């Protein structure tokens, strides 16, 4: 998954991320993708919270079913589905790219497919409560874009701007915790005589609490040389260590740029624009993990949470 000018490019499916700014009148969600010949169905959901299975309260469930040659529109509240709406036919074709636009207006969601109006879906759940876009099923999505809206975007939290040259050890809150699509940027310079430094994603502000990811960079520590250790901690118990690496991207007194990308099943880490490793989530729910901590023999030049 990549990000370009507010557009989410090639997201992993299932996709589950907040809708920036919610759904004010005039907000458009634009989804482009392709269903291949072996695909049977997929769904675009506008939800009040992020869980996928079972779905939470869902203001719009837009369910493409090739096996029924129909597109179902429905809602779900308190674990009960509402009345299905099926009219409109099936304008999607397997193997052919599509564009679906969902426009929020005061009374309906207006849905267009490939530039033509397809259906209206009257609000059954207040659109102001919708916070998450969830896409699941048999589909390849090329991009998702959010546009328009009469309300301004909410003000940026302090972490939305880079923090330059913070002192080490450094701890900062991750507002709202981590979730799929969230990215953390850490840039720094290991000390000339570095032994180790550590990046932690923690549940709460203390290293004594649970840690969702402990990323320990060891230049010369405990018998380990030029090695990274990835693990987690619950209570006082550390989990299994992961050590595999194809290269060691850090050097004393040399700048590094680390990107930590949260995905549905794992955390992906890139260093200096190269994928470095992947760490499967071990602590759930993800939003318990709400602090970033960096400590050890390193000078931080910038930190950004996005």
Residue frames relative to the residue before (quaternion, step in Angstrom):
aa qw qx qy qz dx dy dz
X 1.0000 0.0000 0.0000 0.0000 0.00 0.00 0.00
X 0.0556 -0.7920 0.6079 0.0088 3.56 -1.00 0.86
X 0.2957 -0.7412 0.5806 0.1615 3.54 -1.30 0.40
X 0.0726 0.7947 -0.5974 0.0796 3.57 -0.86 0.93
X 0.8533 -0.1438 0.0667 0.4967 3.54 -0.50 1.23
X 0.7372 -0.3989 0.2280 0.4954 3.60 0.98 0.80
X 0.6050 0.5244 -0.3564 0.4816 3.58 1.28 -0.07
X 0.2845 -0.7396 0.5879 0.1626 3.56 -0.96 0.92
X 0.1562 -0.8325 0.5311 0.0206 3.55 -0.45 1.27
X 0.8669 -0.0213 -0.0192 0.4976 3.57 -0.98 0.98
X 0.1057 0.8242 -0.5511 0.0764 3.62 0.72 0.96
X 0.5270 -0.5892 0.5098 0.3394 3.52 -1.27 0.50
X 0.2281 -0.7509 0.6063 0.1290 3.57 -1.10 0.80
X 0.4525 -0.1854 -0.8648 0.1138 1.63 -1.73 1.77
X 0.2942 -0.7253 0.6026 0.1557 3.53 -1.19 0.80
X 0.0582 0.8001 -0.5858 0.1151 3.56 -0.85 1.00
X 0.3005 0.7598 -0.5156 0.2580 3.58 -0.08 1.27
X 0.6047 -0.5538 0.4200 0.3888 3.57 -1.22 0.43
X 0.3997 -0.6542 0.5827 0.2697 3.53 -1.31 0.47
X 0.3926 -0.7477 0.4675 0.2613 3.63 -0.35 1.13
X 0.8431 0.1353 -0.1180 0.5069 3.57 -0.71 1.07
X 0.4938 -0.6707 0.4318 0.3463 3.60 1.23 0.07
X 0.5945 -0.5829 0.4366 0.3409 3.57 -1.24 -0.52
X 0.0129 0.7859 -0.6163 0.0476 3.61 0.27 1.18
X 0.6724 -0.4672 0.3675 0.4411 3.57 -1.26 0.28
X 0.7848 0.3105 -0.2429 0.4782 3.54 -0.95 0.93
X 0.5012 0.6418 -0.4392 0.3795 3.59 1.23 -0.11
X 0.1288 -0.7848 0.6041 0.0514 3.55 -0.99 0.93
X 0.1544 -0.7282 0.6601 0.1008 3.52 -1.15 0.79
X 0.1011 -0.8069 0.5819 -0.0004 3.55 -0.59 1.21
X 0.0263 -0.8010 0.5967 -0.0417 3.57 -0.70 1.12
X 0.0288 -0.7801 0.6250 0.0048 3.56 -0.81 1.04
X 0.2131 0.7797 -0.5651 0.1654 3.55 -0.99 0.82
X 0.3361 -0.7061 0.5844 0.2170 3.51 -1.39 -0.26
X 0.2096 -0.7224 0.6420 0.1487 3.54 -1.15 0.73
X 0.2821 -0.7793 0.5366 0.1586 3.57 -0.67 1.06
X 0.7289 -0.4925 0.2639 0.3957 3.54 -1.28 0.41
X 0.6880 0.4548 -0.2960 0.4819 3.60 1.11 -0.50
X 0.5335 0.6308 -0.4064 0.3902 3.61 1.26 -0.03
X 0.2472 -0.7967 0.5393 0.1158 3.57 -1.06 0.77
X 0.8034 -0.1534 0.1175 0.5632 3.60 0.89 -0.82
X 0.0025 -0.7668 0.6408 0.0375 3.52 -1.32 0.35
X 0.2295 -0.7781 0.5736 0.1133 3.56 -1.27 0.37
X 0.1830 -0.7121 0.6671 0.1202 3.50 -1.25 0.72
X 0.0548 -0.8279 0.5571 -0.0333 3.57 -0.63 1.16
X 0.1825 -0.7306 0.6472 0.1182 3.54 -1.10 0.82
X 0.0173 -0.8597 0.5013 -0.0965 3.53 -0.26 1.36
X 0.5123 -0.6552 0.4685 0.2981 3.54 -1.26 0.44
X 0.7890 0.0948 -0.0591 0.6042 3.60 1.22 -0.37
X 0.6398 -0.6573 0.2842 0.2790 3.58 -1.16 0.59
X 0.5128 0.6654 -0.4586 0.2896 3.64 1.05 -0.25
X 0.3881 -0.7442 0.5067 0.1967 3.56 -1.11 0.77
X 0.8218 0.0750 0.0017 0.5649 3.59 0.88 -0.89
X 0.4538 -0.3755 -0.7728 0.2360 1.49 -0.89 2.33
X 0.6279 -0.5238 0.4001 0.4138 3.56 -1.23 0.37
X 0.4371 -0.6589 0.5350 0.2978 3.59 -1.12 0.62
X 0.7348 -0.2884 0.2817 0.5454 3.57 -1.21 -0.37
X 0.0957 -0.8198 0.5634 -0.0352 3.55 -0.71 1.18
X 0.3242 -0.7816 0.5065 0.1656 3.56 -0.52 1.23
X 0.7809 0.0093 -0.0134 0.6245 3.58 1.14 -0.64
X 0.0666 -0.7436 0.6653 0.0014 3.51 -0.89 1.11
X 0.0523 -0.8008 0.5952 -0.0416 3.57 -0.33 1.34
X 0.0011 -0.8601 0.5002 -0.0999 3.52 0.03 1.40
X 0.1855 -0.7875 0.5839 0.0673 3.56 -0.46 1.28
X 0.0143 -0.8081 0.5871 -0.0453 3.58 -0.58 1.18
X 0.2381 -0.7884 0.5533 0.1251 3.57 -0.25 1.26
X 0.6435 0.5420 -0.3359 0.4233 3.59 1.04 -0.71
X 0.7236 0.3427 -0.2398 0.5491 3.61 1.26 -0.27
X 0.3498 -0.7502 0.4800 0.2907 3.58 1.34 -0.07
X 0.6083 0.5342 -0.3370 0.4806 3.56 1.02 0.87
X 0.2330 -0.7137 0.6378 0.1720 3.53 -1.35 0.41
X 0.2094 -0.8017 0.5553 0.0710 3.55 -0.54 1.24
X 0.0896 -0.7507 0.6502 0.0748 3.56 -1.08 0.81
X 0.1475 0.7869 -0.5817 0.1436 3.54 -0.84 0.97
X 0.2551 -0.7191 0.6121 0.2078 3.53 -1.38 -0.08
X 0.1630 -0.7644 0.6129 0.1164 3.54 -1.28 0.36
X 0.0717 0.7817 -0.6155 0.0711 3.53 -0.95 0.92
X 0.8366 0.0389 -0.0843 0.5399 3.55 -0.93 0.97
X 0.6716 -0.5357 0.2677 0.4362 3.57 1.02 0.98
X 0.6308 0.4953 -0.3501 0.4839 3.61 1.20 0.37
X 0.3673 -0.7243 0.5428 0.2141 3.56 -0.90 0.97
X 0.4198 -0.6965 0.5283 0.2440 3.53 -1.19 0.65
X 0.7348 -0.3783 0.3172 0.4652 3.54 -1.29 -0.45
X 0.4026 -0.7187 0.5143 0.2384 3.58 -0.81 1.00
X 0.1432 -0.7302 0.6584 0.1134 3.51 -1.27 0.62
X 0.1006 -0.8528 0.5121 -0.0192 3.59 -0.68 1.15
X 0.4989 0.6943 -0.4316 0.2876 3.62 1.10 -0.34
X 0.6085 0.6020 -0.4055 0.3208 3.55 -1.27 0.40
X 0.4329 -0.7192 0.4561 0.2956 3.57 1.21 -0.26
X 0.4907 -0.6428 0.5133 0.2873 3.54 -1.37 -0.26
X 0.0770 -0.8371 0.5408 0.0285 3.62 0.00 1.24
X 0.5877 0.5694 -0.3825 0.4291 3.62 1.22 -0.17
X 0.1295 -0.7769 0.6127 0.0644 3.55 -1.16 0.70
X 0.5091 -0.6368 0.4801 0.3236 3.55 -0.97 0.84
X 0.8044 0.2780 -0.2196 0.4768 3.54 -1.02 0.86
X 0.6822 0.4442 -0.2770 0.5104 3.59 1.28 -0.14
X 0.4729 -0.6771 0.4721 0.3082 3.63 -0.77 0.92
X 0.1342 -0.7854 0.6009 0.0640 3.55 -1.15 0.68
X 0.1447 -0.7304 0.6514 0.1456 3.51 -1.40 0.25
X 0.0786 -0.7748 0.6273 0.0067 3.55 -0.79 1.11
X 0.0664 -0.7810 0.6207 0.0198 3.57 -0.89 0.99
X 0.1097 -0.7620 0.6369 0.0419 3.55 -0.92 1.01
X 0.1006 -0.8022 0.5885 0.0022 3.57 -0.62 1.21
X 0.2808 -0.7566 0.5693 0.1568 3.58 -0.81 1.03
X 0.0622 0.7653 -0.6403 0.0205 3.58 -0.84 0.96
X 0.7513 -0.4424 0.2094 0.4427 3.64 -1.15 0.26
X 0.8029 0.3101 -0.1433 0.4885 3.61 1.02 -0.69
X 0.8062 0.1841 -0.0488 0.5601 3.59 1.12 -0.65
X 0.3255 -0.5692 0.6713 0.3457 3.39 -1.55 -0.16
X 0.1841 -0.7645 0.6095 0.1013 3.57 -0.82 1.02
X 0.1330 -0.8225 0.5529 0.0079 3.55 -0.61 1.19
X 0.0281 -0.7766 0.6291 0.0175 3.55 -0.92 0.94
X 0.1608 -0.7598 0.6247 0.0814 3.53 -1.21 0.64
X 0.8518 -0.0568 -0.0111 0.5206 3.54 -0.79 1.13
X 0.7606 -0.4357 0.1950 0.4401 3.53 0.89 1.06
X 0.6953 0.4187 -0.2753 0.5153 3.61 1.25 0.03
X 0.5352 -0.6213 0.4626 0.3369 3.56 -1.00 0.85
X 0.1849 -0.8081 0.5539 0.0766 3.56 -0.89 0.99
X 0.7916 -0.1906 0.1782 0.5526 3.60 0.75 -1.00
X 0.2786 -0.6732 0.6447 0.2315 3.50 -1.42 0.28
X 0.0893 -0.7686 0.6300 0.0652 3.56 -1.13 0.65
X 0.3487 -0.7702 0.4986 0.1916 3.56 -0.41 1.27
X 0.5458 -0.6294 0.4425 0.3319 3.56 -1.03 0.82
X 0.1164 -0.7724 0.6221 0.0533 3.55 -0.94 0.97
X 0.7200 0.2216 -0.1438 0.6417 3.54 1.32 -0.47
X 0.5452 -0.6258 0.4176 0.3697 3.64 -0.80 0.86
X 0.4539 -0.7120 0.4606 0.2735 3.56 -0.73 1.04
X 0.5569 0.6155 -0.3911 0.3975 3.60 1.21 -0.41
X 0.6620 0.5007 -0.3115 0.4626 3.59 1.21 -0.41
X 0.5512 0.6174 -0.3962 0.3975 3.60 1.27 -0.20
X 0.0306 -0.8318 0.5530 -0.0369 3.56 -0.71 1.11
X 0.7939 0.2999 -0.1242 0.5141 3.62 1.11 -0.56
X 0.2321 -0.7068 0.6515 0.1485 3.50 -1.27 0.70
X 0.0172 -0.7884 0.6140 -0.0339 3.56 -0.77 1.09
X 0.0325 -0.7792 0.6258 -0.0134 3.58 -0.77 1.08
X 0.0645 0.8042 -0.5841 0.0894 3.57 -0.76 1.03
X 0.6272 0.5721 -0.4031 0.3418 3.53 -1.33 0.26
X 0.7270 -0.4393 0.3364 0.4065 3.52 -1.38 -0.37
X 0.4586 0.6563 -0.4746 0.3658 3.57 0.10 1.27
X 0.2431 -0.7056 0.6404 0.1813 3.52 -1.26 0.55
X 0.1637 -0.7894 0.5872 0.0720 3.58 -0.67 1.11
X 0.2807 -0.7730 0.5471 0.1562 3.57 -0.79 1.01
X 0.7908 -0.1972 0.0584 0.5765 3.58 1.09 -0.56
X 0.2067 -0.7171 0.6533 0.1278 3.50 -1.42 0.45
X 0.0062 0.8030 -0.5949 0.0352 3.56 -0.91 0.91
X 0.2082 -0.7516 0.6153 0.1142 3.55 -1.11 0.80
X 0.0413 0.8128 -0.5769 0.0700 3.59 -0.76 1.03
X 0.8183 0.3201 -0.2052 0.4311 3.52 -1.35 0.38
X 0.3725 0.7097 -0.5537 0.2260 3.50 -1.33 -0.31
X 0.4212 -0.7380 0.4731 0.2327 3.55 -0.80 1.05
X 0.6887 0.4549 -0.2867 0.4864 3.58 1.15 -0.53
X 0.4927 -0.6374 0.4858 0.3389 3.58 -1.04 0.63
X 0.5980 -0.5402 0.4407 0.3954 3.52 -1.23 0.43
X 0.5682 -0.5873 0.4282 0.3859 3.60 -1.05 0.58
X 0.5938 -0.5793 0.3980 0.3918 3.59 -1.07 0.59
X 0.5445 -0.6293 0.4476 0.3274 3.52 -1.06 0.75
X 0.4144 -0.6586 0.5557 0.2926 3.55 -1.05 0.70
X 0.6983 -0.5030 0.2792 0.4259 3.62 -1.11 0.53
X 0.6746 0.5180 -0.3071 0.4270 3.58 0.99 -0.76
X 0.5138 0.6482 -0.4329 0.3582 3.60 1.21 -0.18
X 0.6836 0.3943 -0.2699 0.5517 3.58 1.21 -0.43
X 0.5717 -0.5968 0.4175 0.3778 3.61 -1.02 0.64
X 0.2735 -0.7000 0.6340 0.1820 3.52 -1.20 0.67
X 0.1879 -0.8258 0.5264 0.0753 3.57 -0.48 1.19
X 0.8818 0.0145 -0.0315 0.4703 3.53 -1.13 0.89
X 0.1742 0.7958 -0.5651 0.1304 3.62 0.78 0.90
X 0.5445 -0.6107 0.4486 0.3596 3.60 -1.12 0.54
X 0.2831 -0.7286 0.6021 0.1630 3.56 -1.26 0.55
X 0.4498 -0.1771 -0.8677 0.1158 1.63 -1.80 1.75
X 0.2088 -0.7777 0.5899 0.0604 3.51 -1.15 0.86
X 0.0365 0.7784 -0.6250 0.0458 3.56 -0.94 0.97
X 0.0680 0.7955 -0.5988 0.0634 3.57 -0.90 0.93
X 0.5264 -0.6264 0.4807 0.3154 3.53 -1.19 0.64
X 0.2543 -0.6997 0.6446 0.1739 3.54 -1.24 0.67
X 0.3154 -0.7937 0.4744 0.2133 3.64 -0.04 1.21
X 0.8213 0.1796 -0.1604 0.5172 3.57 -0.74 1.07
X 0.4791 -0.6734 0.4347 0.3579 3.58 1.28 -0.07
X 0.6119 -0.5368 0.4154 0.4060 3.55 -1.29 -0.12
X 0.0428 0.7650 -0.6413 0.0405 3.55 -1.26 0.56
X 0.6679 -0.4982 0.3397 0.4362 3.60 -1.16 0.40
X 0.7467 0.3424 -0.2914 0.4901 3.53 -0.83 1.06
X 0.5669 0.5866 -0.3944 0.4230 3.58 1.18 -0.38
X 0.1104 -0.7868 0.6061 0.0361 3.56 -1.09 0.81
X 0.1200 -0.7626 0.6332 0.0550 3.53 -1.12 0.82
X 0.1652 -0.7848 0.5948 0.0554 3.54 -0.90 1.01
X 0.0049 0.7864 -0.6161 0.0437 3.57 -0.81 1.03
X 0.0062 0.7878 -0.6149 0.0350 3.58 -0.71 1.10
X 0.1833 0.7957 -0.5589 0.1446 3.55 -0.99 0.81
X 0.3477 -0.6972 0.5873 0.2193 3.51 -1.41 -0.07
X 0.3647 -0.7194 0.5412 0.2379 3.62 -0.58 1.05
X 0.5677 -0.6087 0.4333 0.3455 3.57 -1.08 0.75
X 0.6354 -0.5438 0.3730 0.4018 3.63 -1.13 0.51
X 0.7701 0.2963 -0.1561 0.5429 3.59 1.05 -0.79
X 0.1503 0.8536 -0.4902 0.0928 3.57 1.15 0.65
X 0.2232 -0.7256 0.6357 0.1401 3.52 -1.19 0.79
X 0.7596 -0.2208 0.1781 0.5853 3.59 0.87 -1.00
X 0.0175 0.7447 -0.6602 -0.0962 3.50 -1.37 0.17
X 0.2607 -0.7914 0.5483 0.0710 3.53 -1.21 0.65
X 0.1438 -0.7328 0.6582 0.0949 3.53 -1.19 0.75
X 0.0609 -0.8139 0.5776 -0.0127 3.58 -0.70 1.12
X 0.1628 -0.7066 0.6749 0.1368 3.54 -1.20 0.70
X 0.0679 -0.8732 0.4792 -0.0579 3.53 -0.20 1.36
X 0.4120 -0.6485 0.5795 0.2717 3.53 -1.33 0.46
X 0.7973 0.0589 -0.0812 0.5952 3.56 0.07 1.28
X 0.6658 -0.5894 0.3206 0.3265 3.57 -1.26 0.41
X 0.6846 0.5005 -0.2824 0.4484 3.61 1.21 -0.22
X 0.4818 -0.6560 0.5037 0.2895 3.55 -1.06 0.77
X 0.5744 0.5850 -0.3841 0.4246 3.59 1.23 -0.22
X 0.6234 0.5457 -0.3375 0.4468 3.60 1.23 -0.33
X 0.7268 -0.3843 0.3105 0.4772 3.56 -1.30 -0.27
X 0.1668 -0.7731 0.6085 0.0650 3.56 -1.14 0.76
X 0.3365 -0.7734 0.5071 0.1775 3.58 -0.64 1.13
X 0.7760 -0.0050 0.0015 0.6307 3.57 1.16 -0.66
X 0.0718 -0.7432 0.6652 0.0071 3.52 -0.91 1.08
X 0.0364 -0.8018 0.5943 -0.0507 3.58 -0.34 1.32
X 0.0257 -0.8468 0.5261 -0.0735 3.54 -0.05 1.39
X 0.1672 -0.7956 0.5800 0.0516 3.57 -0.50 1.25
X 0.0531 -0.8289 0.5558 -0.0334 3.56 -0.43 1.26
X 0.2028 -0.7680 0.6004 0.0926 3.54 -0.57 1.20
X 0.7609 -0.1413 0.1453 0.6164 3.56 0.99 -0.92
X 0.4006 0.7042 -0.4758 0.3424 3.54 0.21 1.29
X 0.8709 0.0202 -0.0301 0.4902 3.55 -0.92 0.96
X 0.7041 -0.4528 0.2639 0.4791 3.56 1.07 0.67
X 0.6125 0.5191 -0.3541 0.4796 3.59 1.28 0.04
X 0.0912 -0.7908 0.6049 0.0186 3.56 -0.94 0.94
X 0.8513 -0.0471 0.0021 0.5225 3.56 -0.87 1.03
X 0.4771 0.6455 -0.4297 0.4137 3.52 0.80 1.13
X 0.1984 -0.7448 0.6174 0.1573 3.58 -1.19 0.56
X 0.1938 -0.7610 0.6129 0.0875 3.53 -1.00 0.94
X 0.0609 -0.7807 0.6211 0.0320 3.58 -0.92 0.92
X 0.2141 0.7616 -0.5892 0.1642 3.55 -0.83 1.00
X 0.3099 -0.7141 0.5796 0.2409 3.57 -1.30 -0.26
X 0.2150 -0.7670 0.5887 0.1376 3.57 -1.29 0.16
X 0.0513 -0.7501 0.6587 0.0292 3.54 -1.07 0.87
X 0.7935 0.0342 -0.0891 0.6011 3.56 -0.55 1.17
X 0.7365 -0.3361 0.2742 0.5190 3.56 -0.66 -1.09
X 0.5849 0.6042 -0.3505 0.4123 3.59 1.29 0.10
X 0.2745 -0.7571 0.5760 0.1401 3.54 -0.78 1.11
X 0.4382 -0.6989 0.5073 0.2491 3.55 -1.13 0.71
X 0.7313 -0.3818 0.3220 0.4644 3.54 -1.35 -0.18
X 0.3778 -0.7282 0.5280 0.2197 3.56 -0.96 0.90
X 0.1789 -0.7363 0.6420 0.1169 3.54 -1.17 0.73
X 0.0844 -0.8436 0.5299 -0.0210 3.57 -0.70 1.13
X 0.4691 0.7068 -0.4493 0.2803 3.60 1.18 -0.35
X 0.1635 0.7589 -0.6212 0.1072 3.56 -1.03 0.84
X 0.3940 -0.7180 0.5253 0.2309 3.56 -1.08 0.76
X 0.7820 0.0083 -0.0030 0.6232 3.55 1.24 -0.39
X 0.3473 -0.6967 0.5813 0.2366 3.57 -1.31 0.27
X 0.2103 -0.8696 0.4363 0.0960 3.58 -0.13 1.26
X 0.6398 0.5508 -0.3189 0.4308 3.59 1.25 -0.07
X 0.0620 -0.7769 0.6259 0.0282 3.56 -1.19 0.67
X 0.5545 -0.5851 0.4577 0.3751 3.60 -1.08 0.62
X 0.8639 0.1208 -0.0972 0.4793 3.53 -1.12 0.79
X 0.6252 0.4970 -0.3526 0.4876 3.63 1.18 0.51
X 0.5134 -0.6750 0.4404 0.2947 3.57 -0.89 0.96
X 0.0514 -0.7578 0.6479 0.0574 3.55 -1.20 0.65
X 0.1763 -0.7385 0.6403 0.1167 3.53 -1.30 0.54
X 0.0748 -0.8076 0.5849 -0.0099 3.56 -0.56 1.22
X 0.0985 -0.7596 0.6404 0.0571 3.56 -1.03 0.87
X 0.1322 -0.7663 0.6271 0.0447 3.55 -0.86 1.06
X 0.0780 -0.8091 0.5824 -0.0127 3.58 -0.50 1.24
X 0.2594 -0.7587 0.5803 0.1423 3.56 -0.77 1.06
X 0.0382 -0.7838 0.6198 0.0077 3.57 -0.82 1.01
X 0.7596 -0.4114 0.2493 0.4377 3.55 -1.33 0.16
X 0.8182 0.2420 -0.0981 0.5122 3.58 0.84 -0.96
X 0.8217 0.1644 -0.0255 0.5451 3.57 1.13 -0.43
X 0.3832 -0.6400 0.6044 0.2797 3.48 -1.48 0.02
X 0.1422 -0.7840 0.6001 0.0700 3.57 -0.79 1.03
X 0.1421 -0.7979 0.5849 0.0333 3.54 -0.91 1.00
X 0.0702 -0.7656 0.6391 0.0195 3.53 -0.92 1.01
X 0.1084 -0.7703 0.6259 0.0559 3.56 -1.11 0.74
X 0.8434 -0.0277 -0.0320 0.5357 3.55 -0.80 1.09
X 0.6997 -0.5213 0.2421 0.4243 3.52 0.93 1.12
X 0.6330 0.4577 -0.3688 0.5037 3.59 1.16 0.55
X 0.4942 -0.6295 0.5023 0.3274 3.56 -0.99 0.82
X 0.1812 -0.8128 0.5489 0.0729 3.55 -0.84 1.01
X 0.7933 -0.1970 0.1633 0.5525 3.61 0.75 -0.95
X 0.2515 -0.7265 0.6200 0.1568 3.50 -1.39 0.23
X 0.0955 -0.7973 0.5959 0.0045 3.56 -0.94 0.95
X 0.3539 -0.7547 0.5142 0.2019 3.58 -0.51 1.20
X 0.5547 -0.6177 0.4414 0.3406 3.56 -1.03 0.81
X 0.1269 -0.7915 0.5949 0.0593 3.54 -1.02 0.87
X 0.7243 0.3392 -0.2169 0.5597 3.60 1.24 -0.29
X 0.0023 0.7757 -0.6300 0.0360 3.56 -0.92 0.99
X 0.5458 -0.1925 -0.8155 -0.0058 1.59 -2.15 1.25
X 0.6507 -0.5652 0.3380 0.3781 3.55 -1.12 0.64
X 0.6726 0.5301 -0.3303 0.3968 3.59 0.93 -0.77
X 0.4325 0.6415 -0.4856 0.4070 3.59 1.26 0.22
X 0.6666 0.4815 -0.2879 0.4908 3.55 1.14 -0.70
X 0.1565 0.8482 -0.4730 0.1800 3.57 -0.05 1.30
X 0.7029 0.3676 -0.2940 0.5333 3.60 1.18 0.48
X 0.2275 -0.7262 0.6358 0.1288 3.52 -1.21 0.77
X 0.0235 -0.7938 0.6069 -0.0306 3.54 -0.91 0.99
X 0.0253 -0.7638 0.6449 0.0095 3.57 -1.04 0.85
X 0.1182 0.7933 -0.5900 0.0934 3.56 -0.85 0.96
X 0.5759 0.6005 -0.4374 0.3411 3.55 -1.29 0.25
X 0.7588 -0.4086 0.3013 0.4080 3.51 -1.37 -0.38
X 0.4955 0.6320 -0.4352 0.4069 3.55 0.52 1.19
X 0.2478 -0.7178 0.6268 0.1747 3.54 -1.24 0.57
X 0.2819 -0.7670 0.5551 0.1552 3.57 -0.66 1.10
X 0.2283 -0.7673 0.5838 0.1349 3.56 -1.02 0.83
X 0.7941 -0.1416 0.0591 0.5882 3.62 1.09 -0.56
X 0.0892 -0.7488 0.6551 0.0472 3.53 -1.29 0.62
X 0.0385 0.7922 -0.6072 0.0465 3.58 -0.94 0.89
X 0.1611 -0.7575 0.6275 0.0803 3.55 -1.07 0.86
X 0.0331 -0.8223 0.5663 -0.0443 3.58 -0.71 1.10
